[in-house]
Amino acid sequence: MTILVTGADGYIGWPVLLRLAEMFPDERIVGVDNFARRRWVEEIGSVSAIPILPPEKRIEKARERWGNISFVEGDLTLKEFVDMLVRVYEPDTIVHLAAQPSAPYSQISWEKAVYTQYNNNVSTLNIIWSLKENNLLDAHLIVATTTGVYGAPEYPIPEGFYQVEYKGGKDVVPHPHMAGSFYHMSKCNDINNLWLAHRQWGLNVSDMRTAIVTGATTEEAKGELATRFDFDFYFGVVSHRFCAQTLIGYPITVYGKGLQGKPFVTLEDCVKSFVECVRKGGEGYKIYNQTLGAVKIVELAEMIREAAAEEIGLEVEVKHVPNPRVEKEEHEMVIENDNFRKLVGKPTDLKDAIADIFREIERRKAIIEAHKDRFLPKALLNQR
Ligand SMILES: NC(=O)c1ccc[n+]([C@@H]2O[C@H](COP(=O)([O-])OP(=O)(O)OC[C@H]3O[C@@H](n4cnc5c(N)ncnc54)[C@H](O)[C@@H]3O)[C@@H](O)[C@H]2O)c1
């Protein structure tokens, strides 16, 4: 069996690649990446707080431990490249994690919005078309989409499909897409195309609606095989930004009221569920809400404050700043997750993931201190 992992140099892709190599020692695990994430973070003037090795060295180190890993550098928006991958490796499973994943980056300008949607949507289209053209439609395609496609509805969010009744008729349909950024919309577009490929060609798709992934390590991805940890306004997720702010005694900057519930998943549960999904195999079009549930942003800030006090004896203040995002600042997010819970088995705890982050980044204070002007967009920096 061959398993292809796209975005394998990324925050999630790297630990997924290593875990797959560990769990499937007799299979060939092929990572693919064009290393764009390294360039985007450099472009906005930031760095990963946890240093990661340069690509060649990183892959060499991983191969010393897991001989079943191969790696190919290339851009998935190039159809010839994707055709080459599909023809040469004939993957049984593809875990597609390559994307430009930042909402604020996609909102910077027309160029960034177009870049994000072109990059993300053309990459996914190339994969599904290449599978079709090379008669590999029996492959299992697992894709990281996002819980962000649901928006913030005032009712419990179903796991993808729900029953609609309208003027006497009923049907089970995909939940509407109400995303709030050009990045999140790229995932809605991906879902539309994947759902179409399933309906018209029978492609088996596992659509993993990934929540806000939080964590610094997994069993395999640590030390010299660490995964990246970003903390800037564009690429640092809220939980990682808050931890980095706390570490250097900067106030935790909550956007607006902070009463918006947001779904989280630990890095460990995220990685484990991708691997279990590979093991389980594809069955039709299956959606997993990859989260244990929502936490309000003010509650997250409090959880991080407590963990900092316990782990490293630090006290910080929580500060509310004007919200740079257009979003509901008060929202009870209720999100169903039966499929995900069955897949992940015994889940891990967000609090433990946060404690682990502090243990990992404590030594990286100087790097974070040197880039603290990256925590907030310029307009908010003087208001903190
Ligand atoms: N991290 C999260 O909290 C989160 C939440 C929801 C969804 N997701 C999704 O999960 C996936 C992985 O996210 P991540 O946080 O690891 O992001 P990441 O940026 O660290 O990883 C994505 C990787 O894909 C690569 N890539 C991007 N475009 C490419 C292209 N055209 N060709 C080849 N490689 C390309 C990048 O270089 C990067 O290494 C993405 O699809 C993202 O949208 C992530």
The ligand as an SDF file (V2000), in Angstrom:
LIG
                    3D

 44 48  0  0  0  0  0  0  0  0999 V2000
   -3.8010   24.2130   11.9190 N   0  0  0  0  0  0  0  0  0  0  0  0
   -5.1040   24.3890   12.0870 C   0  0  0  0  0  0  0  0  0  0  0  0
   -5.5430   24.8460   13.1600 O   0  0  0  0  0  0  0  0  0  0  0  0
   -6.0730   24.0350   10.9940 C   0  0  0  0  0  0  0  0  0  0  0  0
   -7.4500   24.2280   11.2400 C   0  0  0  0  0  0  0  0  0  0  0  0
   -8.3700   23.8980   10.2400 C   0  0  0  0  0  0  0  0  0  0  0  0
   -7.9260   23.3530    9.0530 C   0  0  0  0  0  0  0  0  0  0  0  0
   -6.5830   23.1790    8.8290 N   0  0  0  0  0  0  0  0  0  0  0  0
   -6.1730   22.6160    7.5390 C   0  0  0  0  0  0  0  0  0  0  0  0
   -5.2670   21.5610    7.7730 O   0  0  0  0  0  0  0  0  0  0  0  0
   -4.2960   21.5090    6.7100 C   0  0  0  0  0  0  0  0  0  0  0  0
   -2.8910   21.5850    7.2900 C   0  0  0  0  0  0  0  0  0  0  0  0
   -2.7820   22.7960    8.0090 O   0  0  0  0  0  0  0  0  0  0  0  0
   -1.4570   23.2310    8.7690 P   0  0  0  0  0  0  0  0  0  0  0  0
   -1.8640   24.0080    9.9480 O   0  0  0  0  0  0  0  0  0  0  0  0
   -0.5670   22.0510    8.9380 O   0  0  0  0  0  0  0  0  0  0  0  0
   -0.8460   24.2560    7.7160 O   0  0  0  0  0  0  0  0  0  0  0  0
    0.6510   24.3540    7.1520 P   0  0  0  0  0  0  0  0  0  0  0  0
    0.7300   25.5970    6.3490 O   0  0  0  0  0  0  0  0  0  0  0  0
    1.6190   24.2050    8.2660 O   0  0  0  0  0  0  0  0  0  0  0  0
    0.7400   23.0780    6.2160 O   0  0  0  0  0  0  0  0  0  0  0  0
    0.3360   23.0840    4.8700 C   0  0  0  0  0  0  0  0  0  0  0  0
    1.5230   22.6160    4.0470 C   0  0  0  0  0  0  0  0  0  0  0  0
    1.1000   22.5540    2.6760 O   0  0  0  0  0  0  0  0  0  0  0  0
    2.1670   23.0330    1.8660 C   0  0  0  0  0  0  0  0  0  0  0  0
    1.5690   23.5240    0.6270 N   0  0  0  0  0  0  0  0  0  0  0  0
    0.7040   24.5520    0.4860 C   0  0  0  0  0  0  0  0  0  0  0  0
    0.3700   24.7240   -0.8000 N   0  0  0  0  0  0  0  0  0  0  0  0
    1.0480   23.7720   -1.5060 C   0  0  0  0  0  0  0  0  0  0  0  0
    1.1280   23.4440   -2.8870 C   0  0  0  0  0  0  0  0  0  0  0  0
    0.4750   24.1430   -3.8190 N   0  0  0  0  0  0  0  0  0  0  0  0
    1.9000   22.3940   -3.2360 N   0  0  0  0  0  0  0  0  0  0  0  0
    2.5930   21.6800   -2.3130 C   0  0  0  0  0  0  0  0  0  0  0  0
    2.5650   21.9570   -0.9930 N   0  0  0  0  0  0  0  0  0  0  0  0
    1.8040   22.9960   -0.5960 C   0  0  0  0  0  0  0  0  0  0  0  0
    2.8170   24.1230    2.6940 C   0  0  0  0  0  0  0  0  0  0  0  0
    4.1620   24.3630    2.3240 O   0  0  0  0  0  0  0  0  0  0  0  0
    2.7210   23.5700    4.1200 C   0  0  0  0  0  0  0  0  0  0  0  0
    3.8830   22.8730    4.5010 O   0  0  0  0  0  0  0  0  0  0  0  0
   -4.6420   22.6620    5.7750 C   0  0  0  0  0  0  0  0  0  0  0  0
   -5.4700   22.2020    4.7420 O   0  0  0  0  0  0  0  0  0  0  0  0
   -5.4200   23.6060    6.6640 C   0  0  0  0  0  0  0  0  0  0  0  0
   -6.2800   24.4310    5.9220 O   0  0  0  0  0  0  0  0  0  0  0  0
   -5.6520   23.5160    9.7720 C   0  0  0  0  0  0  0  0  0  0  0  0
  1  2  1  0
  2  3  2  0
  2  4  1  0
  4  5  1  0
  4 44  2  0
  5  6  2  0
  6  7  1  0
  7  8  2  0
  8  9  1  0
  8 44  1  0
  9 10  1  0
  9 42  1  0
 10 11  1  0
 11 12  1  0
 11 40  1  0
 12 13  1  0
 13 14  1  0
 14 15  2  0
 14 16  1  0
 14 17  1  0
 17 18  1  0
 18 19  2  0
 18 20  1  0
 18 21  1  0
 21 22  1  0
 22 23  1  0
 23 24  1  0
 23 38  1  0
 24 25  1  0
 25 26  1  0
 25 36  1  0
 26 27  1  0
 26 35  1  0
 27 28  2  0
 28 29  1  0
 29 30  1  0
 29 35  2  0
 30 31  1  0
 30 32  2  0
 32 33  1  0
 33 34  2  0
 34 35  1  0
 36 37  1  0
 36 38  1  0
 38 39  1  0
 40 41  1  0
 40 42  1  0
 42 43  1  0
M  CHG  2   8   1  16  -1
M  END
$$$$
